[in-house]
């Protein structure tokens, strides 16, 4: 009985945590927290490295 109760509690807490995480990650930040036209410099470096090698 106690094992089943503990399993139900753990599954409930896991479901709660996953749902809470999903709700918080829908919008990964405020729209006013910086610009959205950021250039990804990693892609630029990778493409420059590939062009230099080949």
Secondary structure in CASP SS format (residue, H / E / C, confidence):
PFRMAT SS
TARGET T0000
AUTHOR 0000-0000-0000
METHOD secondary structure of the structure
MODEL  1
X C 1.00
X H 1.00
X H 1.00
X H 1.00
X H 1.00
X H 1.00
X H 1.00
X H 1.00
X H 1.00
X H 1.00
X H 1.00
X H 1.00
X H 1.00
X H 1.00
X H 1.00
X H 1.00
X H 1.00
X H 1.00
X H 1.00
X H 1.00
X H 1.00
X H 1.00
X H 1.00
X H 1.00
X C 1.00
X C 1.00
X C 1.00
X C 1.00
X C 1.00
X C 1.00
X C 1.00
X C 1.00
X C 1.00
X C 1.00
X C 1.00
X C 1.00
X C 1.00
X C 1.00
X C 1.00
X C 1.00
X H 1.00
X H 1.00
X H 1.00
X H 1.00
X H 1.00
X H 1.00
X H 1.00
X H 1.00
X H 1.00
X H 1.00
X H 1.00
X H 1.00
X H 1.00
X C 1.00
END
